[in-house]
Amino acid sequence: MSEPLKPCPFCGKDDGLYPAHNWPGGGKPYAIDCIRCGFDFTPREGMDVIEMWNRRAADEKGGAA
């Protein structure tokens, strides 16, 4: 991965995150799963899942993450 994942937005853990690599013909992750709380994050195909996962509402408002 090119960029580290932020902790899970639901349970706050960062040691149980699993990026799934299965895009046909590509090596980018298509989903991120938290094995601690069971949250499964799968955005629409073609979206940058790491960028989407790391985005937080506070980031967009200029606050702390």
PQR file of N, CA, C, O and H, with PARSE charges and radii, in Angstrom:
ATOM      1  N   MET A   1       0.850  -1.186   0.000 -0.4000 1.5000
ATOM      2  CA  MET A   1       0.000   0.000   0.000 -0.0000 2.0000
ATOM      3  C   MET A   1       0.881   1.230   0.000  0.5500 1.7000
ATOM      4  O   MET A   1       1.944   1.242   0.620 -0.5500 1.4000
ATOM      5  N   SER A   2       0.447   2.253  -0.687 -0.4000 1.5000
ATOM      6  CA  SER A   2       1.234   3.466  -0.780 -0.0000 2.0000
ATOM      7  C   SER A   2       1.010   4.391   0.405  0.5500 1.7000
ATOM      8  O   SER A   2       1.884   5.191   0.738 -0.5500 1.4000
ATOM      9  H   SER A   2      -0.417   2.244  -1.191  0.4000 1.0000
ATOM     10  N   GLU A   3      -0.115   4.295   1.028 -0.4000 1.5000
ATOM     11  CA  GLU A   3      -0.484   5.215   2.098 -0.0000 2.0000
ATOM     12  C   GLU A   3      -1.014   4.400   3.278  0.5500 1.7000
ATOM     13  O   GLU A   3      -1.812   3.484   3.077 -0.5500 1.4000
ATOM     14  H   GLU A   3      -0.825   3.645   0.757  0.4000 1.0000
ATOM     15  N   PRO A   4      -0.583   4.719   4.521 -0.5600 1.5000
ATOM     16  CA  PRO A   4      -1.071   3.948   5.661  0.2800 2.0000
ATOM     17  C   PRO A   4      -2.557   4.199   5.909  0.5500 1.7000
ATOM     18  O   PRO A   4      -3.067   5.287   5.643 -0.5500 1.4000
ATOM     19  N   LEU A   5      -3.240   3.180   6.422 -0.4000 1.5000
ATOM     20  CA  LEU A   5      -4.665   3.302   6.734 -0.0000 2.0000
ATOM     21  C   LEU A   5      -4.864   3.944   8.092  0.5500 1.7000
ATOM     22  O   LEU A   5      -4.146   3.644   9.046 -0.5500 1.4000
ATOM     23  H   LEU A   5      -2.825   2.297   6.639  0.4000 1.0000
ATOM     24  N   LYS A   6      -5.846   4.832   8.173 -0.4000 1.5000
ATOM     25  CA  LYS A   6      -6.238   5.381   9.462 -0.0000 2.0000
ATOM     26  C   LYS A   6      -7.006   4.306  10.225  0.5500 1.7000
ATOM     27  O   LYS A   6      -7.492   3.355   9.613 -0.5500 1.4000
ATOM     28  H   LYS A   6      -6.430   5.076   7.399  0.4000 1.0000
ATOM     29  N   PRO A   7      -7.127   4.433  11.553 -0.5600 1.5000
ATOM     30  CA  PRO A   7      -7.884   3.445  12.326  0.2800 2.0000
ATOM     31  C   PRO A   7      -9.334   3.354  11.858  0.5500 1.7000
ATOM     32  O   PRO A   7      -9.850   4.250  11.190 -0.5500 1.4000
ATOM     33  N   CYS A   8      -9.966   2.263  12.223 -0.4000 1.5000
ATOM     34  CA  CYS A   8     -11.372   2.049  11.882 -0.0000 2.0000
ATOM     35  C   CYS A   8     -12.211   3.189  12.464  0.5500 1.7000
ATOM     36  O   CYS A   8     -12.054   3.524  13.638 -0.5500 1.4000
ATOM     37  H   CYS A   8      -9.547   1.535  12.766  0.4000 1.0000
ATOM     38  N   PRO A   9     -13.098   3.791  11.667 -0.5600 1.5000
ATOM     39  CA  PRO A   9     -13.911   4.894  12.180  0.2800 2.0000
ATOM     40  C   PRO A   9     -14.985   4.446  13.169  0.5500 1.7000
ATOM     41  O   PRO A   9     -15.620   5.282  13.812 -0.5500 1.4000
ATOM     42  N   PHE A  10     -15.194   3.131  13.297 -0.4000 1.5000
ATOM     43  CA  PHE A  10     -16.227   2.639  14.204 -0.0000 2.0000
ATOM     44  C   PHE A  10     -15.668   2.119  15.517  0.5500 1.7000
ATOM     45  O   PHE A  10     -16.199   2.442  16.579 -0.5500 1.4000
ATOM     46  H   PHE A  10     -14.678   2.452  12.775  0.4000 1.0000
ATOM     47  N   CYS A  11     -14.602   1.316  15.469 -0.4000 1.5000
ATOM     48  CA  CYS A  11     -14.065   0.772  16.720 -0.0000 2.0000
ATOM     49  C   CYS A  11     -12.754   1.431  17.132  0.5500 1.7000
ATOM     50  O   CYS A  11     -12.308   1.253  18.266 -0.5500 1.4000
ATOM     51  H   CYS A  11     -14.171   1.053  14.605  0.4000 1.0000
ATOM     52  N   GLY A  12     -12.124   2.194  16.226 -0.4000 1.5000
ATOM     53  CA  GLY A  12     -10.900   2.917  16.557 -0.0000 2.0000
ATOM     54  C   GLY A  12      -9.633   2.082  16.493  0.5500 1.7000
ATOM     55  O   GLY A  12      -8.546   2.594  16.762 -0.5500 1.4000
ATOM     56  H   GLY A  12     -12.486   2.339  15.305  0.4000 1.0000
ATOM     57  N   LYS A  13      -9.748   0.807  16.143 -0.4000 1.5000
ATOM     58  CA  LYS A  13      -8.572  -0.066  16.090 -0.0000 2.0000
ATOM     59  C   LYS A  13      -7.862   0.085  14.753  0.5500 1.7000
ATOM     60  O   LYS A  13      -8.489   0.346  13.726 -0.5500 1.4000
ATOM     61  H   LYS A  13     -10.631   0.390  15.925  0.4000 1.0000
ATOM     62  N   ASP A  14      -6.539  -0.084  14.783 -0.4000 1.5000
ATOM     63  CA  ASP A  14      -5.787  -0.032  13.529 -0.0000 2.0000
ATOM     64  C   ASP A  14      -4.998  -1.304  13.280  0.5500 1.7000
ATOM     65  O   ASP A  14      -4.274  -1.395  12.289 -0.5500 1.4000
ATOM     66  H   ASP A  14      -6.030  -0.296  15.617  0.4000 1.0000
ATOM     67  N   ASP A  15      -5.124  -2.286  14.161 -0.4000 1.5000
ATOM     68  CA  ASP A  15      -4.347  -3.509  14.003 -0.0000 2.0000
ATOM     69  C   ASP A  15      -5.164  -4.659  13.417  0.5500 1.7000
ATOM     70  O   ASP A  15      -4.650  -5.773  13.314 -0.5500 1.4000
ATOM     71  H   ASP A  15      -5.712  -2.211  14.967  0.4000 1.0000
ATOM     72  N   GLY A  16      -6.404  -4.426  13.035 -0.4000 1.5000
ATOM     73  CA  GLY A  16      -7.224  -5.485  12.461 -0.0000 2.0000
ATOM     74  C   GLY A  16      -7.760  -5.131  11.093  0.5500 1.7000
ATOM     75  O   GLY A  16      -8.780  -5.675  10.671 -0.5500 1.4000
ATOM     76  H   GLY A  16      -6.821  -3.521  13.119  0.4000 1.0000
ATOM     77  N   LEU A  17      -7.086  -4.220  10.382 -0.4000 1.5000
ATOM     78  CA  LEU A  17      -7.574  -3.778   9.079 -0.0000 2.0000
ATOM     79  C   LEU A  17      -6.988  -4.654   7.980  0.5500 1.7000
ATOM     80  O   LEU A  17      -5.795  -4.959   7.974 -0.5500 1.4000
ATOM     81  H   LEU A  17      -6.257  -3.779  10.725  0.4000 1.0000
ATOM     82  N   TYR A  18      -7.844  -5.046   7.062 -0.4000 1.5000
ATOM     83  CA  TYR A  18      -7.438  -5.948   5.995 -0.0000 2.0000
ATOM     84  C   TYR A  18      -7.862  -5.386   4.649  0.5500 1.7000
ATOM     85  O   TYR A  18      -9.053  -5.402   4.334 -0.5500 1.4000
ATOM     86  H   TYR A  18      -8.813  -4.798   7.067  0.4000 1.0000
ATOM     87  N   PRO A  19      -6.917  -4.882   3.830 -0.5600 1.5000
ATOM     88  CA  PRO A  19      -7.268  -4.440   2.481  0.2800 2.0000
ATOM     89  C   PRO A  19      -7.315  -5.637   1.544  0.5500 1.7000
ATOM     90  O   PRO A  19      -6.353  -6.402   1.470 -0.5500 1.4000
ATOM     91  N   ALA A  20      -8.412  -5.808   0.834 -0.4000 1.5000
ATOM     92  CA  ALA A  20      -8.591  -6.935  -0.074 -0.0000 2.0000
ATOM     93  C   ALA A  20      -8.158  -6.541  -1.481  0.5500 1.7000
ATOM     94  O   ALA A  20      -8.651  -5.552  -2.024 -0.5500 1.4000
ATOM     95  H   ALA A  20      -9.193  -5.187   0.894  0.4000 1.0000
ATOM     96  N   HIS A  21      -7.255  -7.289  -2.070 -0.4000 1.5000
ATOM     97  CA  HIS A  21      -6.707  -7.004  -3.398 -0.0000 2.0000
ATOM     98  C   HIS A  21      -7.293  -7.975  -4.423  0.5500 1.7000
ATOM     99  O   HIS A  21      -6.833  -9.111  -4.535 -0.5500 1.4000
ATOM    100  H   HIS A  21      -6.854  -8.092  -1.629  0.4000 1.0000
ATOM    101  N   ASN A  22      -8.287  -7.539  -5.155 -0.4000 1.5000
ATOM    102  CA  ASN A  22      -8.869  -8.415  -6.164 -0.0000 2.0000
ATOM    103  C   ASN A  22      -9.420  -7.677  -7.373  0.5500 1.7000
ATOM    104  O   ASN A  22     -10.260  -8.228  -8.084 -0.5500 1.4000
ATOM    105  H   ASN A  22      -8.661  -6.616  -5.064  0.4000 1.0000
ATOM    106  N   TRP A  23      -8.978  -6.446  -7.634 -0.4000 1.5000
ATOM    107  CA  TRP A  23      -9.447  -5.795  -8.854 -0.0000 2.0000
ATOM    108  C   TRP A  23      -8.988  -6.612 -10.041  0.5500 1.7000
ATOM    109  O   TRP A  23      -7.816  -6.984 -10.103 -0.5500 1.4000
ATOM    110  H   TRP A  23      -8.295  -5.998  -7.057  0.4000 1.0000
ATOM    111  N   PRO A  24      -9.857  -6.901 -10.975 -0.5600 1.5000
ATOM    112  CA  PRO A  24      -9.418  -7.623 -12.175  0.2800 2.0000
ATOM    113  C   PRO A  24      -8.349  -6.814 -12.910  0.5500 1.7000
ATOM    114  O   PRO A  24      -8.591  -5.674 -13.306 -0.5500 1.4000
ATOM    115  N   GLY A  25      -7.179  -7.400 -13.087 -0.4000 1.5000
ATOM    116  CA  GLY A  25      -6.108  -6.749 -13.829 -0.0000 2.0000
ATOM    117  C   GLY A  25      -5.378  -5.661 -13.072  0.5500 1.7000
ATOM    118  O   GLY A  25      -4.575  -4.943 -13.669 -0.5500 1.4000
ATOM    119  H   GLY A  25      -6.982  -8.326 -12.765  0.4000 1.0000
ATOM    120  N   GLY A  26      -5.625  -5.510 -11.776 -0.4000 1.5000
ATOM    121  CA  GLY A  26      -4.949  -4.446 -11.036 -0.0000 2.0000
ATOM    122  C   GLY A  26      -4.582  -4.882  -9.639  0.5500 1.7000
ATOM    123  O   GLY A  26      -5.064  -5.906  -9.155 -0.5500 1.4000
ATOM    124  H   GLY A  26      -6.277  -6.093 -11.291  0.4000 1.0000
ATOM    125  N   GLY A  27      -3.726  -4.107  -8.985 -0.4000 1.5000
ATOM    126  CA  GLY A  27      -3.264  -4.466  -7.665 -0.0000 2.0000
ATOM    127  C   GLY A  27      -3.807  -3.591  -6.553  0.5500 1.7000
ATOM    128  O   GLY A  27      -3.438  -3.765  -5.392 -0.5500 1.4000
ATOM    129  H   GLY A  27      -3.335  -3.275  -9.379  0.4000 1.0000
ATOM    130  N   LYS A  28      -4.691  -2.641  -6.896 -0.4000 1.5000
ATOM    131  CA  LYS A  28      -5.237  -1.766  -5.863 -0.0000 2.0000
ATOM    132  C   LYS A  28      -6.312  -2.491  -5.057  0.5500 1.7000
ATOM    133  O   LYS A  28      -7.053  -3.304  -5.609 -0.5500 1.4000
ATOM    134  H   LYS A  28      -4.991  -2.500  -7.840  0.4000 1.0000
ATOM    135  N   PRO A  29      -6.404  -2.207  -3.769 -0.5600 1.5000
ATOM    136  CA  PRO A  29      -7.456  -2.841  -2.978  0.2800 2.0000
ATOM    137  C   PRO A  29      -8.845  -2.385  -3.423  0.5500 1.7000
ATOM    138  O   PRO A  29      -9.023  -1.243  -3.845 -0.5500 1.4000
ATOM    139  N   TYR A  30      -9.810  -3.266  -3.328 -0.4000 1.5000
ATOM    140  CA  TYR A  30     -11.182  -2.927  -3.679 -0.0000 2.0000
ATOM    141  C   TYR A  30     -12.057  -2.787  -2.446  0.5500 1.7000
ATOM    142  O   TYR A  30     -13.168  -2.265  -2.535 -0.5500 1.4000
ATOM    143  H   TYR A  30      -9.665  -4.194  -2.984  0.4000 1.0000
ATOM    144  N   ALA A  31     -11.572  -3.246  -1.293 -0.4000 1.5000
ATOM    145  CA  ALA A  31     -12.346  -3.169  -0.061 -0.0000 2.0000
ATOM    146  C   ALA A  31     -11.388  -3.164   1.119  0.5500 1.7000
ATOM    147  O   ALA A  31     -10.239  -3.589   1.000 -0.5500 1.4000
ATOM    148  H   ALA A  31     -10.670  -3.671  -1.221  0.4000 1.0000
ATOM    149  N   ILE A  32     -11.867  -2.681   2.256 -0.4000 1.5000
ATOM    150  CA  ILE A  32     -11.115  -2.744   3.500 -0.0000 2.0000
ATOM    151  C   ILE A  32     -12.057  -3.305   4.546  0.5500 1.7000
ATOM    152  O   ILE A  32     -13.176  -2.821   4.716 -0.5500 1.4000
ATOM    153  H   ILE A  32     -12.800  -2.335   2.353  0.4000 1.0000
ATOM    154  N   ASP A  33     -11.598  -4.322   5.239 -0.4000 1.5000
ATOM    155  CA  ASP A  33     -12.387  -4.950   6.289 -0.0000 2.0000
ATOM    156  C   ASP A  33     -11.701  -4.752   7.629  0.5500 1.7000
ATOM    157  O   ASP A  33     -10.475  -4.822   7.721 -0.5500 1.4000
ATOM    158  H   ASP A  33     -10.689  -4.716   5.101  0.4000 1.0000
ATOM    159  N   CYS A  34     -12.484  -4.505   8.664 -0.4000 1.5000
ATOM    160  CA  CYS A  34     -11.971  -4.444  10.033 -0.0000 2.0000
ATOM    161  C   CYS A  34     -12.354  -5.751  10.711  0.5500 1.7000
ATOM    162  O   CYS A  34     -13.532  -6.009  10.957 -0.5500 1.4000
ATOM    163  H   CYS A  34     -13.479  -4.448   8.589  0.4000 1.0000
ATOM    164  N   ILE A  35     -11.359  -6.571  11.010 -0.4000 1.5000
ATOM    165  CA  ILE A  35     -11.666  -7.855  11.627 -0.0000 2.0000
ATOM    166  C   ILE A  35     -11.972  -7.707  13.113  0.5500 1.7000
ATOM    167  O   ILE A  35     -12.429  -8.656  13.749 -0.5500 1.4000
ATOM    168  H   ILE A  35     -10.401  -6.361  10.810  0.4000 1.0000
ATOM    169  N   ARG A  36     -11.726  -6.537  13.665 -0.4000 1.5000
ATOM    170  CA  ARG A  36     -12.040  -6.289  15.076 -0.0000 2.0000
ATOM    171  C   ARG A  36     -13.545  -6.114  15.297  0.5500 1.7000
ATOM    172  O   ARG A  36     -14.123  -6.747  16.180 -0.5500 1.4000
ATOM    173  H   ARG A  36     -11.354  -5.765  13.148  0.4000 1.0000
ATOM    174  N   CYS A  37     -14.181  -5.246  14.486 -0.4000 1.5000
ATOM    175  CA  CYS A  37     -15.608  -4.964  14.689 -0.0000 2.0000
ATOM    176  C   CYS A  37     -16.486  -5.520  13.575  0.5500 1.7000
ATOM    177  O   CYS A  37     -17.711  -5.511  13.691 -0.5500 1.4000
ATOM    178  H   CYS A  37     -13.711  -4.731  13.768  0.4000 1.0000
ATOM    179  N   GLY A  38     -15.865  -6.010  12.486 -0.4000 1.5000
ATOM    180  CA  GLY A  38     -16.626  -6.606  11.401 -0.0000 2.0000
ATOM    181  C   GLY A  38     -17.083  -5.637  10.332  0.5500 1.7000
ATOM    182  O   GLY A  38     -17.832  -6.029   9.437 -0.5500 1.4000
ATOM    183  H   GLY A  38     -14.870  -6.017  12.392  0.4000 1.0000
ATOM    184  N   PHE A  39     -16.660  -4.385  10.394 -0.4000 1.5000
ATOM    185  CA  PHE A  39     -17.066  -3.410   9.391 -0.0000 2.0000
ATOM    186  C   PHE A  39     -16.416  -3.742   8.062  0.5500 1.7000
ATOM    187  O   PHE A  39     -15.216  -4.010   8.001 -0.5500 1.4000
ATOM    188  H   PHE A  39     -16.052  -4.067  11.122  0.4000 1.0000
ATOM    189  N   ASP A  40     -17.209  -3.723   6.991 -0.4000 1.5000
ATOM    190  CA  ASP A  40     -16.740  -4.010   5.639 -0.0000 2.0000
ATOM    191  C   ASP A  40     -16.992  -2.775   4.794  0.5500 1.7000
ATOM    192  O   ASP A  40     -18.139  -2.368   4.608 -0.5500 1.4000
ATOM    193  H   ASP A  40     -18.183  -3.505   7.040  0.4000 1.0000
ATOM    194  N   PHE A  41     -15.920  -2.174   4.279 -0.4000 1.5000
ATOM    195  CA  PHE A  41     -16.022  -0.957   3.482 -0.0000 2.0000
ATOM    196  C   PHE A  41     -15.695  -1.282   2.037  0.5500 1.7000
ATOM    197  O   PHE A  41     -14.554  -1.599   1.702 -0.5500 1.4000
ATOM    198  H   PHE A  41     -14.988  -2.505   4.430  0.4000 1.0000
ATOM    199  N   THR A  42     -16.713  -1.199   1.179 -0.4000 1.5000
ATOM    200  CA  THR A  42     -16.537  -1.496  -0.238 -0.0000 2.0000
ATOM    201  C   THR A  42     -17.189  -0.383  -1.055  0.5500 1.7000
ATOM    202  O   THR A  42     -18.392  -0.434  -1.312 -0.5500 1.4000
ATOM    203  H   THR A  42     -17.641  -0.941   1.451  0.4000 1.0000
ATOM    204  N   PRO A  43     -16.411   0.626  -1.468 -0.5600 1.5000
ATOM    205  CA  PRO A  43     -16.994   1.695  -2.293  0.2800 2.0000
ATOM    206  C   PRO A  43     -17.225   1.205  -3.718  0.5500 1.7000
ATOM    207  O   PRO A  43     -16.919   0.061  -4.055 -0.5500 1.4000
ATOM    208  N   ARG A  44     -17.758   2.074  -4.530 -0.4000 1.5000
ATOM    209  CA  ARG A  44     -18.008   1.712  -5.929 -0.0000 2.0000
ATOM    210  C   ARG A  44     -16.708   1.376  -6.653  0.5500 1.7000
ATOM    211  O   ARG A  44     -15.649   1.913  -6.330 -0.5500 1.4000
ATOM    212  H   ARG A  44     -18.006   3.004  -4.257  0.4000 1.0000
ATOM    213  N   GLU A  45     -16.800   0.501  -7.615 -0.4000 1.5000
ATOM    214  CA  GLU A  45     -15.630   0.082  -8.386 -0.0000 2.0000
ATOM    215  C   GLU A  45     -14.949   1.289  -9.019  0.5500 1.7000
ATOM    216  O   GLU A  45     -15.609   2.199  -9.521 -0.5500 1.4000
ATOM    217  H   GLU A  45     -17.660   0.065  -7.877  0.4000 1.0000
ATOM    218  N   GLY A  46     -13.633   1.283  -8.988 -0.4000 1.5000
ATOM    219  CA  GLY A  46     -12.851   2.350  -9.596 -0.0000 2.0000
ATOM    220  C   GLY A  46     -12.497   3.474  -8.639  0.5500 1.7000
ATOM    221  O   GLY A  46     -11.667   4.319  -8.970 -0.5500 1.4000
ATOM    222  H   GLY A  46     -13.097   0.544  -8.581  0.4000 1.0000
ATOM    223  N   MET A  47     -13.106   3.506  -7.461 -0.4000 1.5000
ATOM    224  CA  MET A  47     -12.780   4.548  -6.490 -0.0000 2.0000
ATOM    225  C   MET A  47     -11.526   4.132  -5.720  0.5500 1.7000
ATOM    226  O   MET A  47     -11.267   2.940  -5.558 -0.5500 1.4000
ATOM    227  H   MET A  47     -13.781   2.819  -7.192  0.4000 1.0000
ATOM    228  N   ASP A  48     -10.763   5.088  -5.255 -0.4000 1.5000
ATOM    229  CA  ASP A  48      -9.561   4.814  -4.470 -0.0000 2.0000
ATOM    230  C   ASP A  48      -9.994   4.477  -3.049  0.5500 1.7000
ATOM    231  O   ASP A  48     -10.298   5.371  -2.259 -0.5500 1.4000
ATOM    232  H   ASP A  48     -10.974   6.057  -5.387  0.4000 1.0000
ATOM    233  N   VAL A  49     -10.023   3.192  -2.725 -0.4000 1.5000
ATOM    234  CA  VAL A  49     -10.565   2.746  -1.441 -0.0000 2.0000
ATOM    235  C   VAL A  49      -9.738   3.268  -0.261  0.5500 1.7000
ATOM    236  O   VAL A  49     -10.301   3.581   0.788 -0.5500 1.4000
ATOM    237  H   VAL A  49      -9.776   2.465  -3.366  0.4000 1.0000
ATOM    238  N   ILE A  50      -8.418   3.367  -0.414 -0.4000 1.5000
ATOM    239  CA  ILE A  50      -7.590   3.866   0.685 -0.0000 2.0000
ATOM    240  C   ILE A  50      -7.884   5.346   0.934  0.5500 1.7000
ATOM    241  O   ILE A  50      -8.024   5.768   2.082 -0.5500 1.4000
ATOM    242  H   ILE A  50      -7.960   3.113  -1.266  0.4000 1.0000
ATOM    243  N   GLU A  51      -7.979   6.127  -0.137 -0.4000 1.5000
ATOM    244  CA  GLU A  51      -8.309   7.555   0.014 -0.0000 2.0000
ATOM    245  C   GLU A  51      -9.688   7.716   0.658  0.5500 1.7000
ATOM    246  O   GLU A  51      -9.865   8.549   1.546 -0.5500 1.4000
ATOM    247  H   GLU A  51      -7.866   5.784  -1.070  0.4000 1.0000
ATOM    248  N   MET A  52     -10.658   6.922   0.213 -0.4000 1.5000
ATOM    249  CA  MET A  52     -12.004   7.004   0.774 -0.0000 2.0000
ATOM    250  C   MET A  52     -12.014   6.593   2.249  0.5500 1.7000
ATOM    251  O   MET A  52     -12.660   7.248   3.067 -0.5500 1.4000
ATOM    252  H   MET A  52     -10.514   6.245  -0.508  0.4000 1.0000
ATOM    253  N   TRP A  53     -11.303   5.516   2.593 -0.4000 1.5000
ATOM    254  CA  TRP A  53     -11.242   5.032   3.974 -0.0000 2.0000
ATOM    255  C   TRP A  53     -10.620   6.087   4.888  0.5500 1.7000
ATOM    256  O   TRP A  53     -11.104   6.323   5.995 -0.5500 1.4000
ATOM    257  H   TRP A  53     -10.779   4.984   1.928  0.4000 1.0000
ATOM    258  N   ASN A  54      -9.552   6.712   4.421 -0.4000 1.5000
ATOM    259  CA  ASN A  54      -8.841   7.678   5.250 -0.0000 2.0000
ATOM    260  C   ASN A  54      -9.548   9.021   5.367  0.5500 1.7000
ATOM    261  O   ASN A  54      -9.192   9.825   6.229 -0.5500 1.4000
ATOM    262  H   ASN A  54      -9.159   6.519   3.522  0.4000 1.0000
ATOM    263  N   ARG A  55     -10.534   9.284   4.526 -0.4000 1.5000
ATOM    264  CA  ARG A  55     -11.259  10.544   4.594 -0.0000 2.0000
ATOM    265  C   ARG A  55     -12.150  10.546   5.834  0.5500 1.7000
ATOM    266  O   ARG A  55     -12.850   9.572   6.111 -0.5500 1.4000
ATOM    267  H   ARG A  55     -10.823   8.631   3.825  0.4000 1.0000
ATOM    268  N   ARG A  56     -12.115  11.630   6.558 -0.4000 1.5000
ATOM    269  CA  ARG A  56     -12.943  11.784   7.754 -0.0000 2.0000
ATOM    270  C   ARG A  56     -13.670  13.114   7.648  0.5500 1.7000
ATOM    271  O   ARG A  56     -13.146  14.063   7.065 -0.5500 1.4000
ATOM    272  H   ARG A  56     -11.547  12.421   6.333  0.4000 1.0000
ATOM    273  N   ALA A  57     -14.860  13.191   8.202 -0.4000 1.5000
ATOM    274  CA  ALA A  57     -15.653  14.416   8.145 -0.0000 2.0000
ATOM    275  C   ALA A  57     -14.882  15.588   8.749  0.5500 1.7000
ATOM    276  O   ALA A  57     -14.947  16.703   8.232 -0.5500 1.4000
ATOM    277  H   ALA A  57     -15.286  12.421   8.677  0.4000 1.0000
ATOM    278  N   ALA A  58     -14.156  15.344   9.832 -0.4000 1.5000
ATOM    279  CA  ALA A  58     -13.393  16.413  10.476 -0.0000 2.0000
ATOM    280  C   ALA A  58     -12.303  16.937   9.546  0.5500 1.7000
ATOM    281  O   ALA A  58     -11.978  18.124   9.579 -0.5500 1.4000
ATOM    282  H   ALA A  58     -14.103  14.438  10.251  0.4000 1.0000
ATOM    283  N   ASP A  59     -11.726  16.043   8.700 -0.4000 1.5000
ATOM    284  CA  ASP A  59     -10.702  16.472   7.753 -0.0000 2.0000
ATOM    285  C   ASP A  59     -11.269  17.509   6.783  0.5500 1.7000
ATOM    286  O   ASP A  59     -10.627  18.520   6.497 -0.5500 1.4000
ATOM    287  H   ASP A  59     -11.990  15.078   8.674  0.4000 1.0000
ATOM    288  N   GLU A  60     -12.463  17.251   6.285 -0.4000 1.5000
ATOM    289  CA  GLU A  60     -13.066  18.150   5.303 -0.0000 2.0000
ATOM    290  C   GLU A  60     -13.502  19.483   5.905  0.5500 1.7000
ATOM    291  O   GLU A  60     -13.611  20.486   5.200 -0.5500 1.4000
ATOM    292  H   GLU A  60     -12.984  16.430   6.517  0.4000 1.0000
ATOM    293  N   LYS A  61     -13.747  19.485   7.206 -0.4000 1.5000
ATOM    294  CA  LYS A  61     -14.139  20.727   7.883 -0.0000 2.0000
ATOM    295  C   LYS A  61     -12.937  21.478   8.431  0.5500 1.7000
ATOM    296  O   LYS A  61     -13.074  22.568   8.988 -0.5500 1.4000
ATOM    297  H   LYS A  61     -13.658  18.670   7.779  0.4000 1.0000
ATOM    298  N   GLY A  62     -11.752  20.886   8.267 -0.4000 1.5000
ATOM    299  CA  GLY A  62     -10.538  21.539   8.755 -0.0000 2.0000
ATOM    300  C   GLY A  62     -10.223  21.219  10.204  0.5500 1.7000
ATOM    301  O   GLY A  62      -9.342  21.847  10.790 -0.5500 1.4000
ATOM    302  H   GLY A  62     -11.641  20.001   7.815  0.4000 1.0000
ATOM    303  N   GLY A  63     -10.925  20.251  10.801 -0.4000 1.5000
ATOM    304  CA  GLY A  63     -10.690  19.877  12.179 -0.0000 2.0000
ATOM    305  C   GLY A  63      -9.715  18.718  12.281  0.5500 1.7000
ATOM    306  O   GLY A  63      -9.138  18.284  11.284 -0.5500 1.4000
ATOM    307  H   GLY A  63     -11.641  19.741  10.325  0.4000 1.0000
ATOM    308  N   ALA A  64      -9.542  18.231  13.478 -0.4000 1.5000
ATOM    309  CA  ALA A  64      -8.643  17.100  13.707 -0.0000 2.0000
ATOM    310  C   ALA A  64      -9.323  15.808  13.295  0.5500 1.7000
ATOM    311  O   ALA A  64     -10.548  15.687  13.336 -0.5500 1.4000
ATOM    312  H   ALA A  64     -10.011  18.584  14.288  0.4000 1.0000
ATOM    313  N   ALA A  65      -8.516  14.861  12.903 -0.4000 1.5000
ATOM    314  CA  ALA A  65      -9.055  13.542  12.507 -0.0000 2.0000
ATOM    315  C   ALA A  65      -9.122  12.613  13.681  0.5500 1.7000
ATOM    316  O   ALA A  65      -9.547  11.467  13.538 -0.5500 1.4000
ATOM    317  H   ALA A  65      -7.521  14.959  12.870  0.4000 1.0000
TER
END
